[in-house]
Amino acid sequence: MLEEQKAAVLSARCTTAMIRAMGMAAENQSRQHRGESPAYTEEAFQRIIEEEGTHWNAVCELLYR
C-alpha cells in the first residue's frame, strides 16, 4: 500500500471514530438534559478506539508495515 493510501485509510478510521464518539456524546447530553443516566460509559468510548483501529499499535502497524 502506498503512503498516500495508508494516510487515507488512517484518516477514514479517525473520522469514523470521531463521528461515532460525537453521536454517543450527543445522546449522553440529551439524556442528561432529560435527567436520565448516560447511555454510554467511558468503556464504550474506549471501545471505539479498539474497534476502529485508531489505537497506537494499530496505527503503527498500518503505517510501518
Sequence and secondary structure as in RCSB ss.txt:
>XXXX:A:sequence
MLEEQKAAVLSARCTTAMIRAMGMAAENQSRQHRGESPAYTEEAFQRIIEEEGTHWNAVCELLYR
>XXXX:A:secstr
  HHHHHHHHHHHHHHHHHHHHHHHHHHHHHHHTT   S  HHHHHHHHHHHT SHHHHHHHHH 
